[in-house]
Amino acid sequence: NETDKLAALATTHKIPITPHGKTLTADQVPNGVDIILTAHAYCFVEKQARDKARLGAVGYHPSLLPKYKGKTAVKDAFENGDKVVGGSLYQLDDGWDTGQVLAQRSISVDDNDTLTTLWQEKLAPIGVDLFREYLTRLF
C-alpha cells in the first residue's frame, strides 16, 4: 500500500516486507531474521515466530497502552473525546497489545482533527519515529 509509511521506510532501507494472514507462524519467518516489526497489525505473531527472530518482535500500537487496546483504539479515543492520545512501542507477547511497553509518545488532539487526520498525520508518524529510534539504538 503506497500510504503505508512504515512499509515505505522499510523499502527505502531495503528491508524486506512479508505479507501474511491473521497469524504469523514460524514457517513464514525466513531464517536469519533479526527482528519482526508490526504496526497496528491485526495479526497474531506466534511465540515460535517471535523466537525465530534474533531480537524478537516489537509492535506499534496507536494508543497510550494499556489504554485502548485492539483495532478500534484510535476511534475509541476520538469518540471518547480524549484530548491527549499517543502511540506505544511494545514487545509482542501471547496477548493482544499486552507486552512490555518500550517507549511511548503523546500528542494533543486539536478541535479540527478527524479520525483520518489523527491517524495519518499524527499517530502513524509517531509509530515511524518510535521504530526509527528503537532500531537506531539496536543497530
C-alpha positions in Angstrom: 0.0 0.0 0.0 1.5 3.3 -1.1 0.2 5.1 2.0 1.9 2.8 4.5 4.7 4.9 5.9 6.4 2.1 7.7 6.4 0.0 4.5 7.8 3.0 2.6 10.6 3.4 5.2 11.4 -0.3 5.1 11.6 -0.2 1.3 13.8 2.8 1.3 16.2 0.9 3.6 15.9 -2.3 1.6 14.3 -4.2 4.5 12.1 -7.0 3.2 8.4 -7.0 4.0 6.5 -10.2 4.4 2.7 -10.1 3.9 0.7 -12.7 6.0 -2.7 -13.6 7.2 -4.3 -13.3 10.6 -1.5 -15.4 12.2 2.3 -15.2 11.6 3.8 -18.7 12.1 7.4 -19.7 12.4 7.4 -21.2 8.9 6.5 -17.8 7.5 9.5 -16.2 9.1 12.6 -16.5 6.9 15.8 -17.8 8.5 18.3 -15.1 9.6 15.6 -12.5 10.5 16.9 -10.0 13.1 13.6 -8.6 14.2 9.9 -8.7 13.5 8.1 -5.3 13.4 4.4 -4.9 13.4 2.4 -1.6 13.1 -1.2 -1.6 14.4 -1.4 -5.1 13.0 -4.5 -7.3 13.1 -2.3 -10.3 13.1 -1.2 -12.6 15.9 2.6 -13.4 15.9 3.0 -16.9 17.4 5.7 -17.4 20.1 7.6 -19.7 17.7 7.7 -17.0 15.1 8.8 -14.4 17.7 11.5 -16.7 18.9 12.8 -17.3 15.4 13.8 -13.6 15.1 17.2 -12.9 16.7 15.9 -9.8 18.5 12.3 -10.9 19.0 9.2 -9.0 17.9 8.1 -5.4 18.5 4.9 -3.7 17.7 3.5 -0.2 17.4 0.0 0.5 18.7 -1.8 3.9 18.3 -2.7 4.4 21.9 -1.0 5.0 25.2 -1.1 1.4 26.3 -2.6 -0.1 28.3 -5.5 2.2 27.4 -7.4 1.4 24.2 -6.2 -2.0 23.2 -7.4 -3.5 19.9 -8.1 -2.4 16.4 -10.5 0.4 17.3 -8.1 2.2 19.5 -8.0 5.5 17.5 -11.7 5.5 17.0 -12.4 4.8 20.7 -10.1 7.6 21.9 -11.6 10.0 19.4 -15.2 9.2 20.2 -14.5 9.4 23.9 -13.2 12.9 23.4 -9.7 12.3 24.6 -7.6 15.5 24.2 -4.3 13.6 24.6 -3.6 10.5 22.7 -0.4 8.8 21.6 1.4 5.7 20.5 3.2 2.9 22.1 6.1 0.7 21.1 5.9 -2.7 22.9 7.3 -6.1 23.0 4.9 -8.6 21.4 3.8 -11.4 23.7 1.0 -14.0 23.8 -1.7 -11.4 24.3 -3.2 -8.6 22.2 -1.4 -5.3 22.8 -0.3 -6.6 26.2 3.5 -6.8 26.0 6.1 -4.7 27.9 5.9 -1.1 26.7 9.3 0.0 25.4 8.5 3.6 24.5 5.6 6.0 24.3 4.9 9.4 22.8 1.8 11.6 23.3 0.2 14.3 21.3 -2.7 16.7 21.6 -6.0 16.2 19.7 -7.0 19.5 18.1 -10.6 20.6 17.6 -10.2 20.3 13.9 -8.8 16.8 13.9 -10.8 14.0 12.3 -10.2 10.3 12.7 -8.3 10.4 9.4 -6.0 13.3 10.3 -5.4 11.9 13.8 -4.2 8.6 12.4 -2.5 9.7 9.2 -0.9 13.0 10.3 -0.2 12.3 14.0 -0.3 8.7 15.1 1.2 7.0 12.1 4.3 9.3 12.1 4.7 8.7 15.8 5.0 5.0 15.0 7.6 5.5 12.3 9.6 7.8 14.7 9.4 5.3 17.6 10.5 2.4 15.3 13.4 4.5 13.9 14.6 5.5 17.4 14.4 1.9 18.6 16.2 0.4 15.6 18.9 3.1 15.8 19.6 2.1 19.4 19.7 -1.6 18.4 21.9 -1.3 15.4 
